């Protein structure tokens, strides 16, 4: 029995260099396809986040005006706790229609 096991282990061989290179090439191709797709999704998410923040700030501006608060800029909305800007996004604007936001990097 012991001799049979030793014979089987002796006949086993590892992966050849060519087989390893083929695997590495395949992984490289998969990475080359996946990374741009992931990057595109990140950019789309950032764009959607900014658009949602603009809508939230405009809504907060309208609520503040309905409450009788004089709003001269986005900073007034933040100071009066009508809106809390997400981390990494800055917004500017002197009127509700002029509100613009961007990701600060």
C-alpha atoms as a printed R data frame, in Angstrom:
    type eleno elety resid chain resno       x      y       z
1   ATOM     1    CA   UNK     A     1   0.000  0.000   0.000
2   ATOM     2    CA   UNK     A     2   2.770  2.396   0.962
3   ATOM     3    CA   UNK     A     3   4.616  1.602  -2.254
4   ATOM     4    CA   UNK     A     4   1.487  2.368  -4.313
5   ATOM     5    CA   UNK     A     5   1.065  5.789  -2.695
6   ATOM     6    CA   UNK     A     6   4.744  6.622  -3.206
7   ATOM     7    CA   UNK     A     7   4.487  5.581  -6.876
8   ATOM     8    CA   UNK     A     8   1.438  7.820  -7.432
9   ATOM     9    CA   UNK     A     9   3.121 10.792  -5.744
10  ATOM    10    CA   UNK     A    10   6.258 10.216  -7.811
11  ATOM    11    CA   UNK     A    11   4.261 10.282 -11.060
12  ATOM    12    CA   UNK     A    12   2.445 13.527 -10.207
13  ATOM    13    CA   UNK     A    13   3.842 16.662 -11.751
14  ATOM    14    CA   UNK     A    14   3.131 20.319 -11.134
15  ATOM    15    CA   UNK     A    15   1.924 22.971 -13.543
16  ATOM    16    CA   UNK     A    16   4.241 23.858 -16.394
17  ATOM    17    CA   UNK     A    17   5.455 27.393 -17.006
18  ATOM    18    CA   UNK     A    18   3.270 27.645 -20.113
19  ATOM    19    CA   UNK     A    19   0.142 26.698 -18.148
20  ATOM    20    CA   UNK     A    20   0.927 29.351 -15.547
21  ATOM    21    CA   UNK     A    21   1.530 31.970 -18.243
22  ATOM    22    CA   UNK     A    22  -1.801 31.121 -19.893
23  ATOM    23    CA   UNK     A    23  -3.613 31.610 -16.583
24  ATOM    24    CA   UNK     A    24  -1.852 34.945 -16.010
25  ATOM    25    CA   UNK     A    25  -2.754 36.141 -19.522
26  ATOM    26    CA   UNK     A    26  -6.398 35.183 -19.013
27  ATOM    27    CA   UNK     A    27  -6.518 37.040 -15.691
28  ATOM    28    CA   UNK     A    28  -4.933 40.068 -17.371
29  ATOM    29    CA   UNK     A    29  -7.584 40.062 -20.093
30  ATOM    30    CA   UNK     A    30 -10.371 39.824 -17.521
31  ATOM    31    CA   UNK     A    31  -8.831 42.714 -15.544
32  ATOM    32    CA   UNK     A    32  -8.466 44.813 -18.703
33  ATOM    33    CA   UNK     A    33 -12.170 44.392 -19.383
34  ATOM    34    CA   UNK     A    34 -13.435 44.785 -15.804
35  ATOM    35    CA   UNK     A    35 -11.440 47.814 -14.608
36  ATOM    36    CA   UNK     A    36 -12.850 50.312 -17.167
37  ATOM    37    CA   UNK     A    37 -16.372 49.088 -16.436
38  ATOM    38    CA   UNK     A    38 -15.893 49.604 -12.713
39  ATOM    39    CA   UNK     A    39 -14.370 53.038 -13.297
40  ATOM    40    CA   UNK     A    40 -17.340 54.010 -15.454
41  ATOM    41    CA   UNK     A    41 -19.758 52.915 -12.726
42  ATOM    42    CA   UNK     A    42 -17.902 55.044 -10.173
43  ATOM    43    CA   UNK     A    43 -18.161 58.110 -12.431
44  ATOM    44    CA   UNK     A    44 -21.878 57.491 -12.971
45  ATOM    45    CA   UNK     A    45 -22.416 57.179  -9.214
46  ATOM    46    CA   UNK     A    46 -20.594 60.463  -8.582
47  ATOM    47    CA   UNK     A    47 -22.691 62.229 -11.224
48  ATOM    48    CA   UNK     A    48 -25.927 60.863  -9.729
49  ATOM    49    CA   UNK     A    49 -24.825 61.852  -6.227
50  ATOM    50    CA   UNK     A    50 -24.182 65.449  -7.310
51  ATOM    51    CA   UNK     A    51 -27.525 65.647  -9.131
52  ATOM    52    CA   UNK     A    52 -29.374 64.338  -6.064
53  ATOM    53    CA   UNK     A    53 -27.574 66.814  -3.817
54  ATOM    54    CA   UNK     A    54 -28.595 69.715  -6.084
55  ATOM    55    CA   UNK     A    55 -32.230 68.567  -5.890
56  ATOM    56    CA   UNK     A    56 -32.031 68.259  -2.086
57  ATOM    57    CA   UNK     A    57 -30.515 71.745  -1.715
58  ATOM    58    CA   UNK     A    58 -33.181 73.277  -3.966
59  ATOM    59    CA   UNK     A    59 -35.905 71.571  -1.933
60  ATOM    60    CA   UNK     A    60 -34.351 72.789   1.317
61  ATOM    61    CA   UNK     A    61 -34.159 76.312  -0.116
62  ATOM    62    CA   UNK     A    62 -37.873 76.224  -0.913
63  ATOM    63    CA   UNK     A    63 -38.734 74.910   2.584
64  ATOM    64    CA   UNK     A    64 -36.670 77.671   4.182
65  ATOM    65    CA   UNK     A    65 -38.418 80.350   2.104
66  ATOM    66    CA   UNK     A    66 -41.821 78.896   3.033
67  ATOM    67    CA   UNK     A    67 -40.770 79.112   6.695
68  ATOM    68    CA   UNK     A    68 -40.001 82.809   6.201
69  ATOM    69    CA   UNK     A    69 -36.200 82.482   6.309
70  ATOM    70    CA   UNK     A    70 -34.258 84.869   4.087
71  ATOM    71    CA   UNK     A    71 -31.763 82.742   2.220
72  ATOM    72    CA   UNK     A    72 -28.834 84.442   0.490
73  ATOM    73    CA   UNK     A    73 -26.835 81.320  -0.293
74  ATOM    74    CA   UNK     A    74 -26.326 77.640   0.359
75  ATOM    75    CA   UNK     A    75 -24.357 78.456   3.522
76  ATOM    76    CA   UNK     A    76 -27.522 79.932   5.053
77  ATOM    77    CA   UNK     A    77 -29.326 76.621   4.510
78  ATOM    78    CA   UNK     A    78 -26.509 74.740   6.208
79  ATOM    79    CA   UNK     A    79 -26.351 77.250   9.094
80  ATOM    80    CA   UNK     A    80 -30.121 77.030   9.658
81  ATOM    81    CA   UNK     A    81 -30.016 73.185   9.533
82  ATOM    82    CA   UNK     A    82 -32.235 72.931   6.478
83  ATOM    83    CA   UNK     A    83 -29.683 70.789   4.688
84  ATOM    84    CA   UNK     A    84 -26.560 68.813   5.555
85  ATOM    85    CA   UNK     A    85 -24.167 68.443   2.650
86  ATOM    86    CA   UNK     A    86 -22.561 65.025   2.203
87  ATOM    87    CA   UNK     A    87 -18.828 64.745   2.840
88  ATOM    88    CA   UNK     A    88 -16.831 65.596  -0.254
89  ATOM    89    CA   UNK     A    89 -19.547 67.630  -1.995
90  ATOM    90    CA   UNK     A    90 -19.575 71.423  -2.046
91  ATOM    91    CA   UNK     A    91 -22.487 73.526  -3.249
92  ATOM    92    CA   UNK     A    92 -22.721 77.187  -4.220
93  ATOM    93    CA   UNK     A    93 -25.450 79.490  -5.450
94  ATOM    94    CA   UNK     A    94 -27.090 82.815  -4.641
95  ATOM    95    CA   UNK     A    95 -30.591 81.776  -5.709
96  ATOM    96    CA   UNK     A    96 -32.448 78.512  -5.784
97  ATOM    97    CA   UNK     A    97 -32.141 78.323  -9.575
98  ATOM    98    CA   UNK     A    98 -28.366 78.975  -9.465
99  ATOM    99    CA   UNK     A    99 -27.487 76.097  -7.110
100 ATOM   100    CA   UNK     A   100 -24.605 73.985  -8.364
101 ATOM   101    CA   UNK     A   101 -22.693 71.259  -6.595
102 ATOM   102    CA   UNK     A   102 -19.443 69.495  -7.281
103 ATOM   103    CA   UNK     A   103 -17.294 66.792  -5.795
104 ATOM   104    CA   UNK     A   104 -14.295 68.270  -4.023
105 ATOM   105    CA   UNK     A   105 -11.267 66.079  -4.484
